[in-house]
Amino acid sequence: MANIIHSVIFTLKYEPGSVPAETFLADGRRILTGIPGVHNFRVFRQMSTKNPHQYGFSMEFASLADYASYNSHPHHVGFVENRWVPEVTSFLEIDYDEIP
């Protein structure tokens, strides 16, 4: 199992903890976990002052094929176009696998 981990840390245009921010996080969880191949989806709130981002999404994929399918899936593409681009002000994306 390749176990690819896809993580994004990000800042929303909303105040942390506000209704629009919480709605974005809930919608992200609902929409992205419905895509086949997504495992161990997690939502995080940034607690450190070491970087400027507010939140994080993390998920795992069993293979590069599953990850590629996720990236092109209509629900992912729609979430990025309709929610991510207009509501996220900055982000860092990390895609990695474990070194045995």
SULGI-V987679 format. One record per helix or strand. SS is the DSSP state (~ for helix, > for strand). FROM is the first residue (numbers start at 1). TO is the last residue. Records with the same first field share a line. If there is no record, write none. Layout:
SS: FROM-TO / FROM-TO
This chain:
>: 4-12 / 39-45 / 55-61 / 88-96
~: 19-33 / 64-72 / 74-87
